[in-house]
Amino acid sequence: MLVMLVSVPLIVFMVVVAPLWLILHYRSKKRSDGGLSQEDYEQLATLSEKAESLQQRVHTLEKILDDETPNWRSNYEGK
């Protein structure tokens, strides 16, 4: 009787739940491996523009520091 109590749920799991689980898992993997969506490309472009803007700002700040304090790099580049 105890064997039947364990084997019936196990058989139901193996016949119904496990295949359905595998199908849904690999279907979602296939969708996620499809690459970037249009929204992802737009977000990536926006982030790239922000990064370029920040790089320009850093370059400008470094030029200002070079003009005002010529030796500032020697204090920070060695650390």
Rosetta blueprint (number, residue, H / E / L):
1 M L
2 L H
3 V H
4 M H
5 L H
6 V H
7 S H
8 V H
9 P H
10 L H
11 I H
12 V H
13 F H
14 M H
15 V H
16 V H
17 V H
18 A H
19 P H
20 L H
21 W H
22 L H
23 I H
24 L H
25 H H
26 Y H
27 R H
28 S H
29 K H
30 K H
31 R H
32 S H
33 D L
34 G L
35 G L
36 L L
37 S L
38 Q H
39 E H
40 D H
41 Y H
42 E H
43 Q H
44 L H
45 A H
46 T H
47 L H
48 S H
49 E H
50 K H
51 A H
52 E H
53 S H
54 L H
55 Q H
56 Q H
57 R H
58 V H
59 H H
60 T H
61 L H
62 E H
63 K H
64 I H
65 L H
66 D H
67 D H
68 E H
69 T L
70 P L
71 N L
72 W H
73 R H
74 S H
75 N H
76 Y H
77 E L
78 G L
79 K L
